[in-house]
């Protein structure tokens, strides 16, 4: 009796366990046939300041978090790297040593968003370690940096992509299409006037950009956006530059000054006083990290060692005999661009202004011996940074990687070198009293 009951229980247990095994096998089979999630590209980011933490951090993951992941953050300021990690909302490890980050995280590509004058060292080191690079503009701030990157890319067989997001503005893309379609015939001249407001323009003079050894001046750190746009539209090589530049508003042009705004005794009378304590982002990323490196994000715009220009003008001649007249002023009551493109068959006017309650943006095509029309069918910009330009660029870099790029919206080192070279040639010209500088004498592209 006991033996029979035991035998029945064993049979029931066998059947039950066998059924569980069959069910488990069925589940396993189902799981095996379910498509796996696509592998996300692994990015290591060096430079966790404002641009790195936003455009290449939180904003990038908002745009493309399903196809990319950030696996490491590196900054010479350890506290800033940690603050960036929290701001982005990731658990990626943080480092102060670049090589250590690369060795520990084994990324697919490296993103460089450090201070402009240090781009070259990280770009080259990443290639030496075996990685392709995505780098913030500019490529370099002097001719030696640009040449060293070009040589290293060729020697090491790696690829550097330079992120000119201004190519992704809808108006800029339409102008490029007009150029490809020869809507204007041959383009003869471009006039590009860049206006920086007392908000944006002044911010450069508070930050590390105010020293040319860090930024190459606004001709590079800011100007390369615009200069690349023009090179891209013209599809030609700049050959010579002459320029003039002055420092008329900021720096030494004031009777009082301080180290930075928070401690300034003149804050009640200074029109450029900026209260960093009203920005939680800047407080976390900069003010609370000052003990590491002493960097003051709310530095005084009147510092006497400021050695960049706040007003500059440049004339560029191209290989196809087109010319560019470029001006930049960094102390104006509004922000904007005023672009005129003249061709043998017509003209384009592209204007954008923003300041206070005043805002205007339009793109107009006027044909020679024909009608003038306001272009009203531009695609609606994507939601995101820089008026939708950033998500457009992110998508092309990551979500649509390898897809056709008919406008040539992604830039490599050759295009980036010419964008930097105009700025480098311009400040060399200013140093030489407006002398014409031939760009082939600076870098062998």
C-alpha positions in Angstrom: 0.0 0.0 0.0 2.7 2.4 1.0 4.7 1.2 -2.0 1.8 1.8 -4.4 1.1 5.3 -3.0 4.7 6.2 -3.2 4.8 5.0 -6.8 1.7 7.1 -7.7 3.2 10.2 -6.1 6.4 9.6 -8.0 4.4 9.3 -11.3 2.5 12.5 -10.5 5.7 14.3 -9.6 7.3 13.1 -12.8 4.4 14.3 -14.9 4.3 17.7 -13.1 8.0 18.2 -13.4 8.0 17.1 -17.0 5.1 19.5 -17.8 7.1 22.3 -16.2 10.1 21.4 -18.3 8.1 21.4 -21.5 6.6 24.8 -20.6 10.0 26.1 -19.8 11.3 24.8 -23.1 8.4 26.5 -24.9 9.0 29.8 -23.2 12.7 29.6 -23.9 11.9 28.8 -27.6 9.6 31.9 -27.7 12.3 34.1 -26.2 14.8 32.8 -28.6 12.7 33.8 -31.6 11.9 37.3 -30.2 14.1 39.8 -32.0 16.7 41.2 -29.6 16.8 45.0 -29.0 19.3 46.6 -31.4 22.7 47.2 -29.9 23.2 50.8 -28.9 26.4 52.6 -30.0 28.7 53.1 -27.0 30.0 56.7 -26.7 32.7 58.0 -24.3 32.5 61.8 -23.7 35.4 64.0 -22.8 34.5 67.5 -21.8 31.5 67.8 -19.5 30.9 71.6 -19.5 27.8 73.2 -20.8 28.0 71.9 -24.4 29.1 68.4 -23.4 26.4 68.0 -20.7 23.6 69.3 -22.8 24.2 68.8 -26.6 26.3 65.6 -26.2 24.7 64.5 -22.9 21.1 64.9 -21.9 19.9 66.3 -25.3 21.6 63.5 -27.3 19.9 60.8 -25.2 16.6 62.6 -25.6 17.0 62.5 -29.3 18.7 59.2 -29.8 18.8 57.3 -26.5 17.4 54.2 -28.2 20.4 53.9 -30.5 23.3 55.4 -28.4 24.5 55.2 -24.8 27.1 57.1 -22.9 29.4 54.7 -21.2 32.0 57.1 -19.7 32.4 60.8 -18.8 35.8 62.5 -18.5 36.7 66.0 -17.4 39.8 67.5 -15.8 37.4 68.7 -13.1 36.3 65.6 -11.1 33.4 67.4 -9.5 32.1 68.7 -12.8 32.1 65.2 -14.3 30.0 64.0 -11.4 27.6 67.0 -11.7 27.3 66.2 -15.4 26.5 62.6 -14.7 23.6 63.6 -12.4 22.4 66.3 -14.9 22.4 63.8 -17.8 20.7 61.2 -15.6 23.1 58.3 -16.2 25.2 55.9 -14.1 28.2 55.9 -16.4 31.5 56.1 -14.6 33.4 59.4 -14.4 37.1 59.9 -14.9 39.8 62.7 -14.9 42.2 60.6 -16.9 41.3 60.2 -20.6 43.3 57.1 -21.3 41.9 55.4 -18.2 38.3 56.1 -19.4 39.0 54.6 -22.8 40.6 51.6 -21.3 37.9 51.0 -18.8 34.8 51.6 -21.0 35.9 50.3 -24.5 33.6 52.7 -26.4 32.7 52.5 -30.1 33.5 56.1 -30.7 34.8 59.1 -28.7 33.0 62.4 -28.4 35.3 65.5 -27.8 33.6 68.6 -26.2 36.5 70.1 -24.3 37.9 73.7 -24.4 38.6 74.6 -28.0 42.3 74.7 -27.8 42.4 71.2 -26.4 40.4 69.5 -29.1 43.5 68.4 -31.0 45.1 66.6 -28.1 42.1 64.5 -27.4 41.2 63.8 -31.1 44.7 62.6 -31.8 45.0 60.5 -28.6 41.6 58.8 -29.3 42.8 57.9 -32.8 46.1 56.6 -31.4 44.1 54.4 -29.1 42.2 53.0 -32.1 38.9 55.0 -32.1 37.0 57.2 -34.6 36.1 60.6 -33.2 33.1 62.9 -33.2 34.3 66.4 -32.2 32.7 69.7 -31.4 33.7 72.6 -33.6 36.3 74.0 -34.1 38.7 71.4 -35.3 41.6 73.5 -34.0 42.5 77.0 -33.0 45.8 77.4 -34.8 47.5 76.0 -37.8 49.7 73.5 -36.0 46.7 71.8 -34.4 44.9 71.5 -37.7 47.9 70.1 -39.4 48.6 67.6 -36.6 45.0 66.3 -36.8 45.1 65.9 -40.6 48.4 64.1 -40.4 47.3 61.8 -37.6 44.0 60.9 -39.4 45.9 59.9 -42.5 48.6 58.0 -40.5 46.3 56.1 -38.2 43.5 55.4 -40.7 40.7 56.7 -38.4 37.8 59.0 -39.1 37.0 62.3 -37.5 33.6 63.9 -37.8 33.2 67.6 -36.9 29.8 68.6 -35.8 28.8 71.8 -37.6 25.1 71.9 -36.4 24.6 75.2 -38.4 24.5 73.1 -41.5 21.3 71.5 -40.2 19.2 74.8 -39.9 16.3 74.5 -42.3 17.1 77.8 -44.0 20.7 76.8 -44.5 19.7 73.5 -46.0 17.4 75.2 -48.5 20.2 77.6 -49.5 22.5 74.6 -50.1 19.9 73.0 -52.3 19.6 76.3 -54.3 23.4 76.2 -54.7 23.3 72.6 -55.9 20.5 73.3 -58.3 22.3 76.4 -59.6 19.2 78.5 -58.9 21.4 81.6 -58.6 23.7 80.6 -61.4 27.3 81.1 -60.3 27.6 82.6 -56.9 29.8 85.7 -57.0 29.7 87.1 -53.5 28.4 86.5 -50.0 27.9 89.1 -47.3 27.4 87.6 -43.9 26.8 89.8 -40.8 26.8 88.1 -37.5 25.2 89.9 -34.5 25.7 88.7 -31.0 23.7 90.3 -28.2 24.7 91.7 -24.9 23.6 88.3 -23.5 25.2 85.8 -25.8 28.1 88.0 -26.9 29.0 89.1 -23.4 29.0 85.5 -22.2 32.1 84.8 -24.2 33.9 87.5 -22.3 32.9 86.0 -18.9 34.3 82.6 -19.9 37.5 81.0 -21.0 36.8 82.2 -24.5 38.1 85.7 -23.7 41.7 84.5 -24.0 42.8 83.8 -27.6 45.1 81.0 -26.4 41.9 79.1 -25.3 39.5 79.9 -28.1 41.4 81.3 -31.0 39.1 84.3 -30.7 35.5 84.6 -31.7 36.7 84.3 -35.3 37.2 80.6 -34.5 35.1 79.6 -31.6 31.9 81.4 -32.9 32.9 82.3 -36.5 33.7 78.8 -37.7 29.9 78.0 -37.6 29.2 80.7 -40.2 32.5 80.3 -42.1 31.8 76.6 -42.6 28.2 77.4 -43.8 29.6 79.7 -46.5 32.3 77.2 -47.6 29.6 74.5 -47.7 27.3 76.7 -49.9 30.0 77.7 -52.2 31.6 74.2 -52.4 34.9 75.9 -53.0 38.2 76.3 -51.1 39.1 79.6 -49.4 42.6 80.8 -50.6 43.3 84.1 -49.0 42.1 86.3 -46.1 42.5 89.8 -44.9 40.9 91.1 -41.7 40.6 93.8 -39.1 39.6 93.4 -35.5 39.3 95.6 -32.3 38.3 95.3 -28.7 36.0 98.3 -28.2 33.5 97.4 -25.5 34.7 94.6 -23.2 38.0 94.0 -21.4 40.0 97.1 -20.6 37.2 99.4 -21.9 35.7 100.2 -18.5 36.7 102.2 -15.4 35.9 99.4 -12.9 36.2 95.6 -12.7 36.2 92.7 -10.4 37.2 89.0 -10.5 33.6 87.8 -11.0 30.0 88.9 -10.6 29.1 87.2 -7.3 31.6 89.2 -5.3 31.5 92.4 -7.4 31.2 95.7 -5.5 29.8 97.3 -8.6 27.0 95.0 -9.4 24.3 97.7 -8.8 25.8 99.9 -11.5 27.2 97.4 -14.0 24.9 96.7 -16.9 26.7 93.4 -17.6 26.2 92.0 -14.1 25.0 88.4 -14.3 23.5 86.6 -11.4 24.7 83.0 -11.8 22.8 82.0 -8.6 19.6 82.2 -10.7 20.7 79.3 -12.8 20.7 76.0 -11.0 22.4 74.4 -14.0 25.4 76.8 -13.9 25.6 76.6 -10.1 25.8 72.8 -10.1 28.1 72.5 -13.1 30.4 75.4 -12.4 30.1 77.4 -9.1 30.0 74.3 -7.0 33.0 72.9 -8.8 35.3 75.9 -8.5 37.3 74.3 -5.7 38.8 71.8 -8.2 40.3 74.3 -10.7 39.3 77.8 -9.8 37.3 78.4 -13.0 34.8 81.2 -12.6 31.8 80.9 -15.0 30.6 84.4 -14.0 33.9 86.1 -14.7 34.1 89.8 -15.1 33.7 91.0 -18.7 36.1 93.9 -18.0 39.2 91.8 -17.2 42.2 93.7 -18.6 44.0 90.6 -19.9 41.1 89.9 -22.4 42.9 89.5 -25.7 40.1 88.6 -28.2 38.1 91.1 -30.4 34.5 92.1 -29.9 34.3 93.7 -33.4 35.8 92.2 -36.5 35.6 92.2 -40.3 37.0 89.7 -42.8 37.3 89.5 -46.6 37.8 86.0 -48.1 38.7 85.1 -51.6 37.8 81.6 -52.9 39.4 79.3 -55.5 36.3 79.7 -57.7 36.7 83.6 -57.5 33.7 84.0 -55.2 34.3 86.3 -52.3 32.9 86.6 -48.7 32.6 89.7 -46.6 32.1 88.7 -43.0 31.5 90.8 -39.9 30.9 89.9 -36.3 30.0 92.3 -33.5 29.4 90.9 -29.9 27.7 93.8 -28.0 24.5 94.5 -29.9 20.9 94.9 -28.5 19.7 91.9 -30.5 20.9 88.5 -31.8 20.8 87.5 -35.4 22.3 86.9 -38.9 22.0 89.0 -42.1 23.0 87.0 -45.1 23.1 88.1 -48.8 24.1 85.8 -51.5 24.6 87.3 -55.0 24.7 85.1 -58.2 24.7 85.6 -61.9 21.0 84.6 -62.0 19.6 86.1 -58.7 20.0 86.8 -55.1 19.1 85.3 -51.7 18.4 87.3 -48.5 18.3 85.3 -45.3 17.7 87.2 -42.1 17.0 86.3 -38.5 16.8 88.7 -35.6 15.8 88.2 -32.0 15.8 90.7 -29.1 13.3 91.4 -26.4 9.9 91.5 -28.1 11.4 91.9 -31.6 11.8 88.7 -33.6 12.0 88.2 -37.4 13.2 85.4 -39.7 12.8 85.1 -43.4 14.3 83.6 -46.5 13.8 85.4 -49.8 14.8 84.4 -53.4 14.9 87.1 -56.0 15.6 86.1 -59.6 17.4 88.4 -62.0 14.7 89.7 -64.5 12.2 87.7 -62.5 10.1 87.7 -59.4 11.0 88.0 -55.8 9.5 85.4 -53.5 9.5 84.7 -49.8 10.2 81.0 -49.2 7.4 79.8 -47.0 7.6 76.0 -47.4 10.6 75.3 -45.2 10.0 72.1 -43.2 9.0 72.6 -39.6 12.2 72.3 -37.4 12.5 69.4 -35.1 12.0 70.1 -31.4 15.3 70.4 -29.7 18.5 72.4 -29.4 19.6 75.3 -31.6 16.2 75.6 -33.3 16.0 71.9 -34.2 19.5 71.8 -35.8 20.9 69.5 -33.0 18.3 66.7 -33.3 18.7 66.8 -37.1 22.4 66.4 -36.7 22.1 63.7 -34.0 19.7 61.7 -36.3 22.0 61.8 -39.2 25.0 60.8 -37.0 23.4 58.0 -35.2 19.8 57.0 -36.2 20.5 57.3 -39.9 24.2 56.4 -39.9 25.3 55.3 -43.3 22.2 56.7 -45.0 22.5 59.0 -48.1 23.5 62.5 -47.2 22.7 64.4 -50.5 23.4 67.8 -49.0 26.7 66.8 -47.5 25.5 67.9 -44.1 28.2 66.0 -42.2 31.7 67.5 -42.2 35.1 65.8 -42.0 38.5 67.2 -41.2 39.1 68.8 -44.6 36.0 71.0 -44.4 36.6 71.7 -40.7 40.2 72.7 -41.4 39.1 75.3 -44.0 36.5 76.7 -41.5 39.2 77.1 -38.9 41.8 78.3 -41.4 39.7 81.3 -42.3 39.6 82.3 -38.6 43.3 81.5 -38.1 44.2 83.5 -41.2 42.0 86.3 -40.1 43.7 86.7 -36.7 47.1 86.4 -38.3 46.1 89.2 -40.7 45.0 91.3 -37.8 48.3 90.7 -36.1 50.0 91.9 -39.2 48.0 95.1 -39.6 45.5 93.8 -42.2 48.0 92.1 -44.4 46.6 89.5 -46.8 47.3 85.9 -45.6 47.5 83.0 -48.1 45.9 80.0 -46.4 48.1 77.5 -48.3 51.1 78.9 -46.4 49.4 77.9 -43.1 48.3 74.2 -43.5 48.7 71.6 -46.2 45.1 70.3 -46.5 
